[in-house]
């Protein structure tokens, strides 16, 4: 019996993606069987800002890479060794590929698994230098270590009803939440979120969920700032010619916040009249400047070791000009790295299922077909205040983020 056809979004060089036929997934890892894995029919798969870094040519991603690490799907085949996942289950796939068996996975650090990437700790689907795993912006994908990794939604009908919220569990909701947790957000906190893209908006929602008193979101994109304001955040236009402490003081009456989250990463621009000038360390320096002494900065924004498109030779190798002495003098803490998505998925799922949060509405979901993925990339790169969710099989119909009643 022949396998079904499969198509995916493929990176074809700087500025280019194409929807192409790709091999149907097998329960195999190279030349060996992968009986602990499953094959998913993908229900939703999202375009992420991290994908955009590759598509812009700002990484060493190879041409031919199948993109996509934000995956929600239905199990259609289980390997022989899978005990607890069943055909028909609807599941969220954490973007970190993790074995569940190594030292790091055993302590919950699934973002730096030691067994899924030969070049360094940590693996991810469809991403440069993350183990060569086939991405999930496709119709079907194979997921290894299924019993350990997959989050099964308890009620299939309910999952389909809330799929455009639940799809955010694969990456940006845990990532935004992790940024806030590591920044020390708690009830009554004042929080600065740098960046009003989907991860920044997810961080803003997370800060609210954690009880923050005031969430300030800074960006230079008016539409994205308006999206942040739509669910109760203070939007800070960083095109203004004022210092960061002055901008914070204009909102809070004091020039500092309790906590800060960098949801921008290495493709950051200066604020003020130089806002079109790229300066990779500007968000980190601003965070040190405006965060209280003894405070913490969560850094879920992506920083890379190699950036061929950087403006300086130093930045091309991930070397940034940080005011680290300021951070030291203020006794600040910085938390970096990918998010261990599994650490937060279940509780964030419960927040969605019990109507405590409307993450799909907050990030302004727009569903598109697989064939529309290249246009989705182009629109996102152009600054659209939307989170593009690909519906590979056309199964969602007119689904939209459901308002809480």
C-alpha beads as a LAMMPS data file, in Angstrom:
LAMMPS data file: protein, C-alpha beads

405 atoms
404 bonds

1 atom types
1 bond types

-500.0 500.0 xlo xhi
-500.0 500.0 ylo yhi
-500.0 500.0 zlo zhi

Masses

1 110.0

Atoms # bond

1 1 1 0.000 0.000 0.000
2 1 1 1.496 3.330 -1.036
3 1 1 1.844 6.203 1.443
4 1 1 -0.312 9.331 1.071
5 1 1 1.183 12.358 -0.594
6 1 1 2.842 14.949 1.620
7 1 1 3.693 18.602 1.040
8 1 1 5.641 21.074 3.121
9 1 1 7.028 24.604 3.265
10 1 1 10.658 24.504 2.148
11 1 1 13.359 27.153 2.603
12 1 1 14.874 28.017 -0.773
13 1 1 17.362 30.742 0.107
14 1 1 17.146 34.245 1.539
15 1 1 13.649 35.612 1.055
16 1 1 12.303 32.468 -0.562
17 1 1 10.003 29.698 0.608
18 1 1 8.058 27.273 -1.546
19 1 1 5.372 24.669 -0.988
20 1 1 6.749 21.416 -2.382
21 1 1 6.176 17.679 -2.345
22 1 1 8.238 16.075 0.413
23 1 1 8.586 12.441 1.528
24 1 1 5.819 10.993 3.653
25 1 1 7.234 10.516 7.163
26 1 1 8.401 7.117 8.363
27 1 1 8.955 5.738 11.832
28 1 1 12.691 5.944 11.387
29 1 1 15.690 7.972 12.488
30 1 1 18.234 7.732 9.716
31 1 1 18.961 4.043 9.221
32 1 1 17.296 2.828 12.410
33 1 1 13.695 2.240 13.355
34 1 1 11.866 4.731 15.560
35 1 1 9.260 2.589 17.246
36 1 1 8.840 5.123 20.058
37 1 1 7.480 7.653 17.546
38 1 1 4.162 8.521 15.950
39 1 1 3.045 9.993 12.649
40 1 1 0.729 12.982 12.828
41 1 1 -1.773 14.396 10.397
42 1 1 -1.152 18.064 11.064
43 1 1 -4.188 20.127 12.043
44 1 1 -2.414 23.434 12.627
45 1 1 1.163 24.602 12.190
46 1 1 2.180 28.183 12.800
47 1 1 4.619 30.630 11.255
48 1 1 7.018 31.847 13.934
49 1 1 9.291 34.858 14.116
50 1 1 12.158 32.430 14.546
51 1 1 11.321 30.988 11.134
52 1 1 11.570 34.499 9.729
53 1 1 15.176 34.848 10.889
54 1 1 16.063 31.909 8.650
55 1 1 13.965 33.058 5.722
56 1 1 15.532 36.524 5.860
57 1 1 18.951 34.905 5.472
58 1 1 20.042 35.791 9.000
59 1 1 21.172 32.267 9.887
60 1 1 23.174 29.491 8.270
61 1 1 20.043 27.465 7.486
62 1 1 20.594 25.199 4.452
63 1 1 18.402 25.381 1.383
64 1 1 15.926 22.519 1.285
65 1 1 15.103 22.657 5.004
66 1 1 11.426 21.863 5.696
67 1 1 10.350 24.626 8.066
68 1 1 8.067 24.656 11.064
69 1 1 8.344 23.869 14.772
70 1 1 4.848 24.832 15.990
71 1 1 2.765 21.694 15.477
72 1 1 -0.650 20.414 16.583
73 1 1 -1.981 17.243 15.031
74 1 1 -3.956 14.021 15.081
75 1 1 -2.156 10.734 15.599
76 1 1 -2.612 8.414 12.601
77 1 1 0.103 5.817 13.325
78 1 1 1.946 4.681 16.449
79 1 1 5.231 2.866 16.690
80 1 1 5.376 -0.552 18.338
81 1 1 6.855 0.846 21.588
82 1 1 4.310 3.624 22.091
83 1 1 2.179 2.705 25.119
84 1 1 0.075 5.706 26.113
85 1 1 -0.648 7.644 22.917
86 1 1 -3.440 6.295 20.708
87 1 1 -4.439 6.669 17.088
88 1 1 -7.035 9.439 16.961
89 1 1 -5.570 11.479 19.822
90 1 1 -5.224 15.211 19.160
91 1 1 -1.925 16.382 20.562
92 1 1 0.318 19.385 20.983
93 1 1 3.967 18.896 20.042
94 1 1 6.475 20.895 22.099
95 1 1 8.893 22.532 19.699
96 1 1 11.853 21.082 21.616
97 1 1 12.729 17.561 20.476
98 1 1 13.632 15.731 23.680
99 1 1 14.409 12.127 24.552
100 1 1 13.163 12.103 28.149
101 1 1 16.081 9.921 29.185
102 1 1 19.207 12.075 29.418
103 1 1 20.411 13.990 32.463
104 1 1 18.946 17.278 31.273
105 1 1 15.538 15.890 30.315
106 1 1 15.255 14.116 33.665
107 1 1 15.544 17.436 35.477
108 1 1 13.017 19.100 33.140
109 1 1 15.460 20.913 30.873
110 1 1 14.011 19.510 27.675
111 1 1 15.298 22.496 25.695
112 1 1 18.863 21.225 26.084
113 1 1 18.374 17.484 25.560
114 1 1 21.703 15.719 25.104
115 1 1 20.584 12.996 22.689
116 1 1 18.720 14.686 19.828
117 1 1 21.409 16.834 18.242
118 1 1 24.958 15.764 17.466
119 1 1 26.345 19.304 17.315
120 1 1 25.143 20.739 20.647
121 1 1 22.488 20.275 23.357
122 1 1 18.911 20.889 22.222
123 1 1 16.861 19.953 19.198
124 1 1 13.891 21.428 17.349
125 1 1 11.793 20.647 14.289
126 1 1 12.637 22.443 11.067
127 1 1 15.312 24.715 12.496
128 1 1 18.923 25.508 11.703
129 1 1 21.589 23.708 13.766
130 1 1 18.940 21.932 15.848
131 1 1 19.527 18.341 14.843
132 1 1 18.215 18.174 11.277
133 1 1 14.654 17.260 12.301
134 1 1 12.069 17.608 9.534
135 1 1 9.786 20.556 10.166
136 1 1 6.045 20.545 10.654
137 1 1 4.790 23.156 8.194
138 1 1 3.511 20.234 6.217
139 1 1 0.613 17.837 5.925
140 1 1 2.215 15.031 7.941
141 1 1 5.194 14.757 10.275
142 1 1 6.933 12.167 12.449
143 1 1 7.381 12.886 16.156
144 1 1 9.816 10.715 18.168
145 1 1 9.682 9.854 21.897
146 1 1 5.921 10.232 21.707
147 1 1 4.943 8.967 25.158
148 1 1 7.286 11.478 26.755
149 1 1 6.762 14.470 24.511
150 1 1 3.177 14.711 23.398
151 1 1 0.454 16.553 25.303
152 1 1 -2.897 14.866 24.633
153 1 1 -5.966 17.081 24.759
154 1 1 -8.499 15.413 27.063
155 1 1 -11.623 16.016 24.959
156 1 1 -11.411 15.867 21.169
157 1 1 -14.489 18.000 20.478
158 1 1 -13.379 20.641 22.953
159 1 1 -9.891 20.634 21.448
160 1 1 -11.245 21.263 17.971
161 1 1 -13.454 24.060 19.294
162 1 1 -10.463 25.804 20.870
163 1 1 -7.794 24.718 18.403
164 1 1 -6.706 28.268 17.529
165 1 1 -5.842 28.870 21.164
166 1 1 -4.401 25.419 21.801
167 1 1 -2.133 25.673 18.761
168 1 1 -0.146 28.307 20.665
169 1 1 0.940 25.674 23.216
170 1 1 3.610 24.287 20.910
171 1 1 5.818 27.354 21.311
172 1 1 4.847 30.983 21.724
173 1 1 2.576 30.702 24.771
174 1 1 5.070 28.659 26.822
175 1 1 7.870 30.858 25.481
176 1 1 6.170 34.089 26.537
177 1 1 5.226 32.549 29.872
178 1 1 8.783 31.320 30.444
179 1 1 10.103 34.810 29.738
180 1 1 7.829 36.207 32.436
181 1 1 8.527 33.451 34.969
182 1 1 12.281 33.830 34.583
183 1 1 11.935 37.622 34.824
184 1 1 10.211 37.166 38.185
185 1 1 6.753 38.452 37.264
186 1 1 4.322 38.052 40.161
187 1 1 1.086 39.647 41.423
188 1 1 1.470 43.416 41.480
189 1 1 4.563 43.550 39.250
190 1 1 5.243 46.281 36.736
191 1 1 6.602 44.633 33.591
192 1 1 8.231 45.860 30.397
193 1 1 7.906 43.594 27.349
194 1 1 10.196 44.488 24.456
195 1 1 8.470 43.621 21.189
196 1 1 4.801 43.369 20.190
197 1 1 5.183 40.477 17.804
198 1 1 3.434 37.193 18.645
199 1 1 5.965 36.154 21.322
200 1 1 5.852 39.602 22.905
201 1 1 2.058 39.547 22.933
202 1 1 2.117 36.035 24.402
203 1 1 4.486 37.308 27.086
204 1 1 2.138 40.211 27.796
205 1 1 -0.828 37.834 28.209
206 1 1 1.346 35.648 30.433
207 1 1 2.294 38.599 32.629
208 1 1 -1.394 39.353 33.087
209 1 1 -2.087 35.700 33.885
210 1 1 0.659 35.856 36.527
211 1 1 -1.001 38.869 38.140
212 1 1 1.079 41.814 36.900
213 1 1 -0.320 45.219 37.839
214 1 1 0.884 46.982 34.691
215 1 1 2.239 45.493 31.459
216 1 1 4.056 47.885 29.135
217 1 1 4.768 46.664 25.597
218 1 1 7.311 48.554 23.512
219 1 1 7.493 48.442 19.703
220 1 1 7.816 50.657 16.611
221 1 1 4.927 49.085 14.705
222 1 1 1.731 51.039 15.345
223 1 1 -0.584 48.149 14.425
224 1 1 1.200 45.760 16.750
225 1 1 1.057 48.310 19.567
226 1 1 -2.663 48.667 18.980
227 1 1 -2.993 44.907 19.260
228 1 1 -1.223 45.016 22.633
229 1 1 -3.556 47.760 23.820
230 1 1 -6.581 45.707 22.732
231 1 1 -6.249 43.433 25.764
232 1 1 -5.232 45.963 28.380
233 1 1 -1.520 46.590 27.911
234 1 1 0.172 49.982 27.789
235 1 1 1.651 50.421 24.315
236 1 1 4.938 52.321 24.172
237 1 1 5.911 53.813 20.794
238 1 1 9.682 53.435 20.603
239 1 1 9.960 55.801 17.652
240 1 1 9.749 58.656 20.175
241 1 1 12.916 60.647 20.857
242 1 1 13.233 60.078 24.571
243 1 1 15.384 57.885 26.757
244 1 1 14.015 54.540 27.863
245 1 1 13.738 55.644 31.511
246 1 1 11.795 58.717 30.347
247 1 1 9.441 56.563 28.292
248 1 1 8.804 54.235 31.224
249 1 1 8.275 57.207 33.545
250 1 1 5.654 58.589 31.160
251 1 1 3.551 55.529 31.955
252 1 1 4.399 54.653 35.559
253 1 1 5.526 57.948 37.054
254 1 1 8.864 56.343 37.889
255 1 1 11.678 55.503 35.433
256 1 1 11.922 51.789 36.174
257 1 1 9.985 48.535 36.141
258 1 1 10.171 45.507 38.398
259 1 1 10.818 43.033 35.564
260 1 1 11.677 43.046 31.871
261 1 1 11.290 40.532 29.030
262 1 1 13.215 40.630 25.746
263 1 1 10.871 39.202 23.108
264 1 1 12.809 40.717 20.198
265 1 1 16.216 39.045 19.989
266 1 1 19.144 39.770 17.743
267 1 1 17.369 41.621 14.914
268 1 1 16.629 44.598 17.163
269 1 1 16.641 48.243 16.110
270 1 1 17.522 51.325 18.128
271 1 1 14.644 53.389 19.486
272 1 1 14.093 57.074 18.801
273 1 1 15.301 58.877 15.694
274 1 1 17.688 55.987 14.924
275 1 1 14.852 53.443 14.944
276 1 1 15.698 52.159 11.455
277 1 1 19.279 51.385 12.522
278 1 1 19.918 47.812 13.651
279 1 1 21.670 47.383 16.965
280 1 1 21.499 43.773 18.227
281 1 1 22.187 44.539 21.898
282 1 1 19.887 47.535 22.232
283 1 1 17.038 45.657 23.941
284 1 1 19.368 44.014 26.437
285 1 1 20.994 47.354 27.248
286 1 1 17.620 49.048 27.624
287 1 1 16.407 46.262 29.914
288 1 1 19.421 46.751 32.168
289 1 1 18.776 50.479 32.233
290 1 1 15.086 50.379 33.193
291 1 1 14.864 47.310 35.443
292 1 1 15.136 47.838 39.181
293 1 1 18.379 47.011 40.953
294 1 1 18.334 43.349 41.871
295 1 1 15.746 42.699 39.179
296 1 1 15.625 40.014 36.529
297 1 1 15.428 39.979 32.751
298 1 1 13.863 37.060 30.902
299 1 1 15.270 36.638 27.392
300 1 1 13.098 34.347 25.245
301 1 1 14.029 36.440 22.181
302 1 1 16.372 34.536 19.875
303 1 1 20.121 35.186 19.738
304 1 1 22.338 33.211 17.369
305 1 1 25.962 32.161 17.172
306 1 1 26.197 32.929 13.446
307 1 1 24.397 35.788 11.676
308 1 1 25.655 36.195 8.092
309 1 1 23.403 39.204 7.547
310 1 1 24.637 41.228 10.532
311 1 1 25.831 44.787 10.090
312 1 1 29.168 44.234 11.860
313 1 1 31.814 41.527 11.803
314 1 1 31.429 41.011 15.542
315 1 1 27.672 40.552 15.344
316 1 1 28.105 38.066 12.510
317 1 1 29.553 35.714 15.120
318 1 1 27.069 36.489 17.871
319 1 1 29.348 38.952 19.698
320 1 1 27.278 41.859 21.024
321 1 1 28.297 45.141 22.645
322 1 1 26.452 44.882 25.960
323 1 1 26.660 47.212 28.942
324 1 1 27.364 44.234 31.140
325 1 1 29.033 46.403 33.786
326 1 1 25.717 48.160 34.331
327 1 1 23.973 44.852 34.845
328 1 1 26.679 43.741 37.263
329 1 1 26.550 47.004 39.196
330 1 1 22.777 46.667 39.567
331 1 1 23.083 43.009 40.685
332 1 1 20.753 41.887 37.935
333 1 1 19.958 38.368 36.737
334 1 1 19.547 37.309 33.116
335 1 1 17.869 34.116 31.932
336 1 1 18.558 33.056 28.365
337 1 1 17.977 30.151 26.016
338 1 1 15.137 28.292 24.396
339 1 1 12.066 27.563 26.445
340 1 1 11.504 24.100 27.947
341 1 1 7.972 24.120 26.527
342 1 1 6.881 20.913 28.259
343 1 1 7.403 22.565 31.645
344 1 1 4.422 24.847 31.075
345 1 1 2.190 23.171 28.486
346 1 1 -0.247 21.363 30.744
347 1 1 -1.090 24.283 33.021
348 1 1 -1.402 26.667 30.081
349 1 1 -3.680 24.140 28.365
350 1 1 -5.888 24.157 31.464
351 1 1 -5.973 27.960 31.447
352 1 1 -7.233 27.826 27.849
353 1 1 -9.747 25.036 28.407
354 1 1 -11.186 26.745 31.496
355 1 1 -11.483 30.140 29.787
356 1 1 -8.850 31.895 31.872
357 1 1 -6.996 33.236 28.841
358 1 1 -7.676 34.079 25.192
359 1 1 -4.246 33.675 23.671
360 1 1 -5.470 33.274 20.074
361 1 1 -7.380 36.552 20.259
362 1 1 -4.460 38.329 21.928
363 1 1 -1.999 37.424 19.160
364 1 1 -4.623 38.046 16.445
365 1 1 -4.732 34.656 14.734
366 1 1 -5.314 34.429 11.015
367 1 1 -5.709 31.011 9.427
368 1 1 -4.264 30.396 5.983
369 1 1 -3.911 27.393 3.691
370 1 1 -0.637 25.591 3.099
371 1 1 -0.499 27.078 -0.391
372 1 1 -0.786 30.554 1.127
373 1 1 2.220 30.022 3.399
374 1 1 4.680 31.984 1.199
375 1 1 2.344 34.989 1.265
376 1 1 1.944 34.544 5.026
377 1 1 5.718 34.739 5.407
378 1 1 5.806 37.884 3.269
379 1 1 2.999 39.575 5.214
380 1 1 4.545 38.656 8.562
381 1 1 7.923 39.963 7.409
382 1 1 6.178 43.192 6.414
383 1 1 5.047 43.743 9.991
384 1 1 1.487 42.379 9.951
385 1 1 -0.002 42.420 13.450
386 1 1 -1.136 38.822 13.083
387 1 1 -0.182 35.288 14.006
388 1 1 -0.439 33.132 10.886
389 1 1 -1.757 29.623 11.513
390 1 1 -1.526 27.192 8.605
391 1 1 -4.414 24.764 8.118
392 1 1 -2.773 22.142 5.862
393 1 1 -5.847 19.990 5.233
394 1 1 -8.526 22.676 5.247
395 1 1 -10.181 21.125 8.291
396 1 1 -10.748 24.221 10.434
397 1 1 -13.369 25.920 8.295
398 1 1 -14.196 29.319 9.711
399 1 1 -12.676 28.638 13.127
400 1 1 -11.675 31.754 15.008
401 1 1 -10.453 32.476 18.558
402 1 1 -13.517 32.137 20.772
403 1 1 -14.424 35.000 23.051
404 1 1 -14.857 34.166 26.713
405 1 1 -18.515 34.288 27.648

Bonds

1 1 1 2
2 1 2 3
3 1 3 4
4 1 4 5
5 1 5 6
6 1 6 7
7 1 7 8
8 1 8 9
9 1 9 10
10 1 10 11
11 1 11 12
12 1 12 13
13 1 13 14
14 1 14 15
15 1 15 16
16 1 16 17
17 1 17 18
18 1 18 19
19 1 19 20
20 1 20 21
21 1 21 22
22 1 22 23
23 1 23 24
24 1 24 25
25 1 25 26
26 1 26 27
27 1 27 28
28 1 28 29
29 1 29 30
30 1 30 31
31 1 31 32
32 1 32 33
33 1 33 34
34 1 34 35
35 1 35 36
36 1 36 37
37 1 37 38
38 1 38 39
39 1 39 40
40 1 40 41
41 1 41 42
42 1 42 43
43 1 43 44
44 1 44 45
45 1 45 46
46 1 46 47
47 1 47 48
48 1 48 49
49 1 49 50
50 1 50 51
51 1 51 52
52 1 52 53
53 1 53 54
54 1 54 55
55 1 55 56
56 1 56 57
57 1 57 58
58 1 58 59
59 1 59 60
60 1 60 61
61 1 61 62
62 1 62 63
63 1 63 64
64 1 64 65
65 1 65 66
66 1 66 67
67 1 67 68
68 1 68 69
69 1 69 70
70 1 70 71
71 1 71 72
72 1 72 73
73 1 73 74
74 1 74 75
75 1 75 76
76 1 76 77
77 1 77 78
78 1 78 79
79 1 79 80
80 1 80 81
81 1 81 82
82 1 82 83
83 1 83 84
84 1 84 85
85 1 85 86
86 1 86 87
87 1 87 88
88 1 88 89
89 1 89 90
90 1 90 91
91 1 91 92
92 1 92 93
93 1 93 94
94 1 94 95
95 1 95 96
96 1 96 97
97 1 97 98
98 1 98 99
99 1 99 100
100 1 100 101
101 1 101 102
102 1 102 103
103 1 103 104
104 1 104 105
105 1 105 106
106 1 106 107
107 1 107 108
108 1 108 109
109 1 109 110
110 1 110 111
111 1 111 112
112 1 112 113
113 1 113 114
114 1 114 115
115 1 115 116
116 1 116 117
117 1 117 118
118 1 118 119
119 1 119 120
120 1 120 121
121 1 121 122
122 1 122 123
123 1 123 124
124 1 124 125
125 1 125 126
126 1 126 127
127 1 127 128
128 1 128 129
129 1 129 130
130 1 130 131
131 1 131 132
132 1 132 133
133 1 133 134
134 1 134 135
135 1 135 136
136 1 136 137
137 1 137 138
138 1 138 139
139 1 139 140
140 1 140 141
141 1 141 142
142 1 142 143
143 1 143 144
144 1 144 145
145 1 145 146
146 1 146 147
147 1 147 148
148 1 148 149
149 1 149 150
150 1 150 151
151 1 151 152
152 1 152 153
153 1 153 154
154 1 154 155
155 1 155 156
156 1 156 157
157 1 157 158
158 1 158 159
159 1 159 160
160 1 160 161
161 1 161 162
162 1 162 163
163 1 163 164
164 1 164 165
165 1 165 166
166 1 166 167
167 1 167 168
168 1 168 169
169 1 169 170
170 1 170 171
171 1 171 172
172 1 172 173
173 1 173 174
174 1 174 175
175 1 175 176
176 1 176 177
177 1 177 178
178 1 178 179
179 1 179 180
180 1 180 181
181 1 181 182
182 1 182 183
183 1 183 184
184 1 184 185
185 1 185 186
186 1 186 187
187 1 187 188
188 1 188 189
189 1 189 190
190 1 190 191
191 1 191 192
192 1 192 193
193 1 193 194
194 1 194 195
195 1 195 196
196 1 196 197
197 1 197 198
198 1 198 199
199 1 199 200
200 1 200 201
201 1 201 202
202 1 202 203
203 1 203 204
204 1 204 205
205 1 205 206
206 1 206 207
207 1 207 208
208 1 208 209
209 1 209 210
210 1 210 211
211 1 211 212
212 1 212 213
213 1 213 214
214 1 214 215
215 1 215 216
216 1 216 217
217 1 217 218
218 1 218 219
219 1 219 220
220 1 220 221
221 1 221 222
222 1 222 223
223 1 223 224
224 1 224 225
225 1 225 226
226 1 226 227
227 1 227 228
228 1 228 229
229 1 229 230
230 1 230 231
231 1 231 232
232 1 232 233
233 1 233 234
234 1 234 235
235 1 235 236
236 1 236 237
237 1 237 238
238 1 238 239
239 1 239 240
240 1 240 241
241 1 241 242
242 1 242 243
243 1 243 244
244 1 244 245
245 1 245 246
246 1 246 247
247 1 247 248
248 1 248 249
249 1 249 250
250 1 250 251
251 1 251 252
252 1 252 253
253 1 253 254
254 1 254 255
255 1 255 256
256 1 256 257
257 1 257 258
258 1 258 259
259 1 259 260
260 1 260 261
261 1 261 262
262 1 262 263
263 1 263 264
264 1 264 265
265 1 265 266
266 1 266 267
267 1 267 268
268 1 268 269
269 1 269 270
270 1 270 271
271 1 271 272
272 1 272 273
273 1 273 274
274 1 274 275
275 1 275 276
276 1 276 277
277 1 277 278
278 1 278 279
279 1 279 280
280 1 280 281
281 1 281 282
282 1 282 283
283 1 283 284
284 1 284 285
285 1 285 286
286 1 286 287
287 1 287 288
288 1 288 289
289 1 289 290
290 1 290 291
291 1 291 292
292 1 292 293
293 1 293 294
294 1 294 295
295 1 295 296
296 1 296 297
297 1 297 298
298 1 298 299
299 1 299 300
300 1 300 301
301 1 301 302
302 1 302 303
303 1 303 304
304 1 304 305
305 1 305 306
306 1 306 307
307 1 307 308
308 1 308 309
309 1 309 310
310 1 310 311
311 1 311 312
312 1 312 313
313 1 313 314
314 1 314 315
315 1 315 316
316 1 316 317
317 1 317 318
318 1 318 319
319 1 319 320
320 1 320 321
321 1 321 322
322 1 322 323
323 1 323 324
324 1 324 325
325 1 325 326
326 1 326 327
327 1 327 328
328 1 328 329
329 1 329 330
330 1 330 331
331 1 331 332
332 1 332 333
333 1 333 334
334 1 334 335
335 1 335 336
336 1 336 337
337 1 337 338
338 1 338 339
339 1 339 340
340 1 340 341
341 1 341 342
342 1 342 343
343 1 343 344
344 1 344 345
345 1 345 346
346 1 346 347
347 1 347 348
348 1 348 349
349 1 349 350
350 1 350 351
351 1 351 352
352 1 352 353
353 1 353 354
354 1 354 355
355 1 355 356
356 1 356 357
357 1 357 358
358 1 358 359
359 1 359 360
360 1 360 361
361 1 361 362
362 1 362 363
363 1 363 364
364 1 364 365
365 1 365 366
366 1 366 367
367 1 367 368
368 1 368 369
369 1 369 370
370 1 370 371
371 1 371 372
372 1 372 373
373 1 373 374
374 1 374 375
375 1 375 376
376 1 376 377
377 1 377 378
378 1 378 379
379 1 379 380
380 1 380 381
381 1 381 382
382 1 382 383
383 1 383 384
384 1 384 385
385 1 385 386
386 1 386 387
387 1 387 388
388 1 388 389
389 1 389 390
390 1 390 391
391 1 391 392
392 1 392 393
393 1 393 394
394 1 394 395
395 1 395 396
396 1 396 397
397 1 397 398
398 1 398 399
399 1 399 400
400 1 400 401
401 1 401 402
402 1 402 403
403 1 403 404
404 1 404 405
